[in-house]
């Protein structure tokens, strides 16, 4: 089985929104999110759920809150984290899905220009 690697979406200014989100969590919550991401990286896409076109989600469950990481499989080996949020509703918020899709488009456009 292939081992996948996570890579963070970076804004034009160099910010890493998913990394910043994870760092804002408690140590226990962050560990739950990282463990869920690692499960996808080591055990494959069966541990993720497709939510729209090329966008998938990782589900993580902390002691009192649930989290989602939206990502895309960019290459055979790379998972690109796009958005992260605290799960508060039954459905993934449309605004988070749109943000993930916009970031994926931005990433790819900048990558073609060689400035990602």
C-alpha positions in Angstrom: 0.0 0.0 0.0 1.2 3.5 -0.9 2.0 5.8 2.0 0.5 9.2 1.3 1.9 12.5 2.5 0.0 15.6 3.7 0.8 19.0 2.3 -0.8 22.2 3.5 -2.5 24.7 1.3 -0.6 28.0 1.6 -2.1 31.4 0.8 -0.3 33.8 -1.5 1.0 35.5 1.6 2.4 32.1 2.9 -0.2 31.5 5.7 -1.2 27.9 6.4 -4.9 28.0 7.4 -5.2 24.3 8.3 -2.0 24.2 10.3 -3.1 27.4 12.1 -6.5 25.8 12.9 -4.8 22.7 14.3 -2.5 24.8 16.4 -5.5 26.7 17.9 -6.9 23.4 19.3 -6.1 21.9 22.7 -3.3 19.3 22.7 -5.8 16.5 23.0 -8.0 17.8 20.2 -5.0 18.4 17.9 -3.8 14.9 18.6 -7.2 13.5 17.5 -7.2 15.5 14.3 -3.6 14.6 13.5 -4.3 10.9 14.2 -7.3 10.9 11.8 -5.2 12.6 9.1 -2.5 10.0 9.7 -5.0 7.2 9.3 -5.8 8.4 5.8 -2.1 8.8 4.9 -1.2 5.3 6.1 -4.4 3.3 5.4 -5.7 5.1 2.3 -8.7 6.9 1.0 -11.1 4.4 2.4 -10.8 6.4 5.6 -12.0 9.6 4.0 -15.4 10.6 2.5 -15.9 12.4 -0.8 -18.0 15.5 -0.3 -17.8 17.3 -3.7 -16.0 16.5 -6.9 -12.3 16.3 -5.9 -12.8 17.4 -2.3 -12.8 14.8 0.5 -13.1 15.1 4.2 -11.3 13.5 7.2 -13.5 13.1 10.3 -11.9 13.5 13.7 -13.6 13.2 17.0 -12.2 15.0 20.1 -13.5 14.4 23.6 -16.2 17.1 23.3 -16.1 18.3 19.7 -15.9 16.9 16.2 -13.7 18.2 13.5 -13.4 18.0 9.7 -10.4 18.5 7.4 -11.3 19.1 3.8 -8.6 18.0 1.3 -7.9 16.9 -2.2 -5.7 14.1 -3.5 -3.2 16.1 -5.6 -1.0 13.4 -6.9 -0.5 9.7 -6.4 1.3 10.4 -3.1 0.1 13.9 -1.9 -3.0 14.9 0.0 -3.5 18.7 0.1 -5.3 20.0 3.2 -7.6 22.9 2.2 -9.9 23.8 5.1 -10.5 22.7 8.7 -13.4 23.5 11.0 -15.3 22.4 14.1 -18.3 20.3 13.0 -21.5 21.9 14.4 -24.2 20.8 11.9 -25.3 17.5 10.3 -24.1 18.6 6.8 -20.8 20.1 5.9 -21.4 23.9 5.5 -21.5 25.1 1.9 -19.2 28.0 2.8 -16.5 25.5 3.9 -16.9 23.4 0.7 -16.7 26.6 -1.5 -13.6 27.7 0.4 -12.0 24.4 -0.2 -12.8 24.4 -3.9 -11.6 28.0 -4.3 -8.3 27.1 -2.5 -7.8 24.1 -4.7 -8.3 26.2 -7.8 -5.9 28.9 -6.4 -3.3 26.2 -5.6 -3.4 24.7 -9.0 -3.3 28.1 -10.8 -0.3 29.2 -8.8 1.4 25.8 -9.3 1.2 26.1 -13.0 2.9 29.5 -12.7 5.6 27.9 -10.5 4.8 30.1 -7.5 3.1 27.7 -5.1 
